[in-house]
Amino acid sequence: MVVFAALPPLAIGFFGLGIGYFVFGGSTFFRFPRENNENINHAMGLWGIFMPGFMQFIAGTYIFLGLTIFPAFRSTPILYMAGLAFTSYGVHWFALGYNKYKGADTTVDGFMAVGFLWISIIGAVVFGLGHDIPVTILFILLALVYINDIPASLFHSPVWERGKALFQLITGTWLMYLTFAATLNFALGYHLFL
């Protein structure tokens, strides 16, 4: 995490997204809880809105405010991509969480996934060229989630849905590592990488 060694909101965004992927990916991959009823939809929807949605939105807003107000932030222009991603993914999770809460049809999520696949590819390129390998890995994993999400949502394919869930769990695990590393780097002055 070359760029992010001392940026406080990163762990908030990483942790929030990781929890969203564990909740949504875990329930789909392990098929537990099995019932797709109103109570489960409400519980999952609230987790989606408040953890990945709200926490990433906070991180993205913090970064964009920093880029706008503080000249020191502008010395690291790669933060623009971080702000774009956190803010976009945060709003995206507000919608996913609300749709799950309401039990709405997920077919249109396939078209949404096309746009988020692009953001994931752009993030992988930006952080890859910026030599930030841990975050590049994150964006590659996010791209794999959305590659699976397109056919899973558009065609309601159980195979693609399970593939998406698998990559959500893998990405969630990587996000927990990034949370751990960002927290220890900031709080204790560590230089964790991999």
C-alpha positions in Angstrom: 0.0 0.0 0.0 2.5 2.5 -1.2 0.0 5.4 -1.6 -2.2 4.6 1.3 0.3 4.1 4.1 -1.0 7.1 6.1 -4.5 7.8 5.0 -7.0 7.3 7.8 -10.3 6.6 5.9 -9.0 3.6 3.9 -9.5 1.0 6.6 -13.1 2.2 6.9 -13.8 1.7 3.2 -12.0 -1.6 3.0 -13.7 -3.0 6.1 -17.2 -1.9 5.0 -16.8 -3.5 1.6 -15.3 -6.6 3.0 -18.3 -7.1 5.3 -20.7 -6.6 2.4 -18.9 -9.3 0.4 -18.9 -11.7 3.4 -22.7 -11.1 4.0 -23.8 -11.2 0.4 -21.2 -13.7 -1.0 -21.4 -16.0 2.0 -25.1 -16.4 2.0 -25.1 -17.1 -1.7 -22.0 -19.4 -1.8 -22.9 -21.4 1.2 -26.6 -21.3 0.5 -27.3 -20.3 4.1 -29.7 -19.1 5.2 -31.6 -20.9 2.5 -34.9 -19.1 2.6 -35.2 -16.0 0.6 -37.9 -14.4 2.7 -38.7 -10.9 3.8 -36.8 -11.1 7.1 -33.6 -12.3 5.5 -33.9 -9.7 2.7 -34.3 -6.9 5.3 -31.3 -8.1 7.3 -29.0 -8.4 4.3 -30.3 -5.1 2.8 -29.5 -3.2 6.0 -26.0 -4.7 6.1 -25.5 -3.7 2.4 -26.7 -0.1 3.0 -24.8 0.6 6.2 -21.5 -1.3 5.9 -20.3 -1.3 2.3 -22.6 1.6 1.3 -22.1 4.1 4.1 -18.5 3.2 5.0 -17.2 3.5 1.4 -19.2 6.6 0.8 -17.5 8.2 3.9 -14.1 7.2 2.7 -14.7 8.5 -0.8 -16.1 11.8 0.4 -13.2 12.2 2.8 -10.7 11.7 -0.1 -12.5 14.0 -2.5 -12.7 16.7 0.2 -9.1 16.3 0.9 -8.2 16.6 -2.8 -10.4 19.7 -3.1 -9.4 21.5 0.1 -5.9 20.4 1.1 -2.9 20.9 -1.3 -1.0 18.1 0.3 -3.6 15.6 -1.0 -2.9 16.8 -4.5 0.7 15.7 -4.3 -0.7 12.1 -4.7 -3.0 12.4 -7.7 -3.6 8.6 -7.6 -6.0 9.4 -4.7 -8.5 10.6 -7.4 -9.0 7.0 -8.4 -9.5 6.0 -4.7 -12.0 8.7 -4.2 -13.9 7.8 -7.4 -14.0 4.1 -6.5 -15.0 4.5 -2.8 -17.7 7.0 -3.6 -19.0 5.1 -6.6 -19.0 1.7 -4.9 -20.6 3.3 -1.8 -23.6 4.6 -3.7 -23.7 1.3 -5.6 -24.1 -0.5 -2.3 -26.8 1.9 -1.1 -28.8 0.7 -4.2 -27.9 -3.0 -3.8 -28.8 -2.9 -0.1 -32.1 -1.1 -0.7 -33.0 -3.5 -3.5 -32.3 -6.5 -1.3 -34.3 -4.9 1.5 -37.3 -4.4 -0.8 -36.8 -7.8 -2.4 -36.6 -6.1 -5.8 -35.7 -7.8 -9.1 -31.9 -8.0 -9.7 -32.0 -8.3 -13.5 -30.9 -4.7 -14.0 -27.9 -5.2 -11.8 -26.3 -6.9 -14.8 -26.3 -3.6 -16.7 -24.9 -1.8 -13.6 -22.2 -4.4 -13.4 -20.9 -3.4 -16.8 -20.1 0.1 -15.5 -18.5 -1.2 -12.3 -16.4 -3.6 -14.4 -15.0 -0.5 -16.1 -14.3 1.2 -12.9 -12.6 -2.0 -11.7 -10.4 -2.2 -14.8 -9.5 1.5 -14.6 -8.6 1.1 -10.9 -6.4 -1.9 -11.8 -4.6 0.1 -14.5 -4.2 3.2 -12.3 -2.9 1.4 -9.2 -0.8 -1.0 -11.3 0.9 1.8 -13.1 1.3 3.5 -9.7 3.1 0.4 -8.4 0.5 -0.2 -5.6 0.3 -4.0 -5.9 -2.1 -4.8 -3.0 -4.7 -2.3 -4.3 -4.1 -3.5 -7.9 -5.0 -7.0 -6.7 -8.1 -5.6 -5.1 -9.3 -4.1 -8.4 -8.6 -7.3 -10.3 -10.7 -9.2 -7.8 -13.4 -6.6 -8.1 -13.3 -7.0 -11.9 -13.8 -10.8 -11.4 -16.8 -10.1 -9.2 -18.5 -8.0 -11.9 -17.5 -10.3 -14.8 -19.5 -12.9 -13.0 -22.3 -10.5 -11.9 -23.2 -9.6 -15.5 -24.5 -13.0 -16.6 -25.6 -13.9 -13.0 -28.0 -10.9 -12.9 -29.1 -10.7 -16.5 -29.8 -14.4 -16.9 -30.4 -15.4 -13.3 -27.8 -18.1 -13.7 -27.1 -20.1 -10.5 -23.7 -21.1 -11.8 -22.6 -17.5 -12.5 -24.3 -16.4 -9.2 -22.2 -18.9 -7.3 -19.0 -17.8 -9.2 -19.8 -14.2 -8.2 -20.3 -15.3 -4.6 -16.9 -17.1 -4.6 -15.1 -14.0 -5.9 -17.0 -11.9 -3.3 -15.7 -14.1 -0.5 -12.1 -14.1 -1.9 -12.3 -10.3 -2.3 -13.8 -9.9 1.2 -10.8 -11.9 2.6 -8.4 -9.7 0.7 -10.2 -6.6 2.0 -9.8 -7.8 5.5 -6.0 -8.0 4.9 -6.0 -4.5 3.5 -8.0 -3.3 6.6 -5.4 -5.0 8.8 -2.5 -3.5 6.9 -3.9 0.0 6.6 -4.8 0.1 10.3 -1.4 -1.1 11.5 0.5 1.1 9.0 -1.4 4.2 10.2 -1.7 3.4 13.9 1.6 1.8 14.6 3.8 3.0 11.8 4.2 -0.4 10.3 5.0 -1.0 6.6 2.9 -4.0 5.9 2.6 -5.1 2.4 2.5 -8.8 1.5 
